[in-house]
């Protein structure tokens, strides 16, 4: 079965306050700064999430499994161990080619589609066009995060859907890496 691209996106918004950044720097010697602030806990060696929690979208990493963000503009997201039920998995991130704010969030769509699409086959083990059930979406900077936080990152997330438009997200357990679905 083949399908056409689902060109949805989620905007990454918000900027950490200076106070939180100062606190994070002051506590950086601690084993799990994020867990002190209510975030996910990670294995010290592998950085895999071992206990879920809320994380800033600026702190999530490829390989992280995520709950549905419940909003089109996200600053924090629930991160869970991939062995638990989740909706999305962050599989790739890259820096946008734009050097100035492009004027709208939609200006990132073609670049995100191409960048996330090309990384999809490497991660899943099957080209997007041949996948019967997996889709991808992305986080892009907002004007606020671009101007206030120097945000230039596009983050790609894979998810499973049970319809031919990719609109009904189906929770999964385990990673989708090399799943060839």
N, C-alpha and C positions, 0 to 999 in steps of 0.2 A: 504494500500500500504506500502511496506517496501522498504528500500533502503540500500545500503552499504555506509560505511563511506567515506566522502570526506575529504581527508587528506591534506588539504591546510593549510598553516600557513603564518603569516605575521611577519616579524622580527621587534622588537622594537629596535631602534638605537638611537645614540646620547646621550650626557650627558650634562646637564645644566652647563653653565660656572660658575665659582666661583663668578663673578660679579652679575649674576642673582640670585644666591643663597643668597648672601649677601643682595641684594636689597629685596628679598622675606622675609628674616628674619627681616630686618629693618622695613618692612611694615606689618609684621604679625599682628599688632594690627588693621589694617584696615579691614573693613567688607568684602571686596572682592579684595584681592591682585591680583588674576587672572584677574579680569575685568580691573584693572589698566594697565595690560600688554597686553590687547586685548583678554583675555580669556573669557570663559563662566561665566555667573553670576549664583549664586546658592542661594536658599532659606537658610537663616541662621539656621533654625531649622532642616529641613529635608535634606538639602544638595542636593535637586533635582535641576537640571539645569532649570533656569527660562528664561534665554536668552542665545542663542548660541554664540559660539566663539571658537577660536583655543586653545587647551589645550595640554600640554606635555602628552605623553603617560604614564609618571610616575605619573601624577596627576588625571587621570580618575579613576572612581570608579564603582563597580558593580551597575547597575541600570542606568548608563549613556547610552544615545543613540547617535550613531556616524554616520557621513557621510562616504562614501567609501574613504579609505585612499589614493587611486590613486597611490600607490607605494608598492613595496614589503618590503621596509625598511622605517620605520616610526619613527619620533621623536615627531611630533605634529600632531594632528588630530582634525577635526571639530566636536564639541560636540553640540547637539541641544536638546531642550526639547523633551521628548518622544511623546508629543502630536503633534509634527511636523513630517513631512516626514523624514525618516532616513533609513539607510541601515543595520546597525548593532546595537546590544544592548549588552553591557558588562554585563555578568550575573554571573561570578565567577572568582576568582583569587586565586592562591596558590603559595607557594614557591617550587621551584624545589628541588628534592632530590640530585642533583649533588652538590658536595662540591668543585669541581675544574672545570674549563672550560672543557667541554666534547670533544673538538676538532672540532666540527662542529655544526651548527644550527640544522641540521637534527637529532642530537642525542637527542633533546628534543621531537621529534615527538611522540614516543610511550607514554611517560609520559604525554604529553599534551593531546593526544587522550584519554587516560584512565581518566585523571583528569577532562577534560572538558566533556567527555561523561557521566561520573557518575553524574556530577552536572546538566546535561541537563534535565534529567527526573524530578528532584526536582524543577527546575526553570519553565519548560514548562508545567509540569503536565502529561507528556507522554514520555515513553522511546524513545530515538533517533531512534531506529530501527522501531518503529511504526509511526513515524511522517511522514505524506505524503508530507510536504512542508518545514519543518524547518531543517536547517543544522547548523553546528558550525565550527568555525575556532579559531585561537589563535594568540596572540602576544607572542614571546619568546625573551629572551635576545640575543643581538649580542655579539660577542667577545669584541667589544669596550665597550659596556655598562656593560658587566660582569667585565672586567678588570679595567675600569676607574670609574665606578659608583656603583659597588657592587650590580648590578642588578641580582636578583635571582627569579623574579616573572614571572609566566605564567598567561596570562589573556585570558579568554574564552569569545567569542562573538557568539551570535546566530543571524541567518539571515534567510530570506525567499527566496526560489528559485522556479522558475516555470519549472525547468527541472529535470530529474531523475539523474543527476550527481552533482547537487548543484553548478553548475558553473555560472548560470545566477541569479544574486542578484536582487531581487524585492524590491523596497522601500516599507516601511510600515509606518503607523501612529499609535501611541499608543504602549504600552509595549507588549512584547510577553510572559511576566510572566503569568503563569497559563492559557495560551491560548489554550492548548491541541490541537495544530495544528500539 
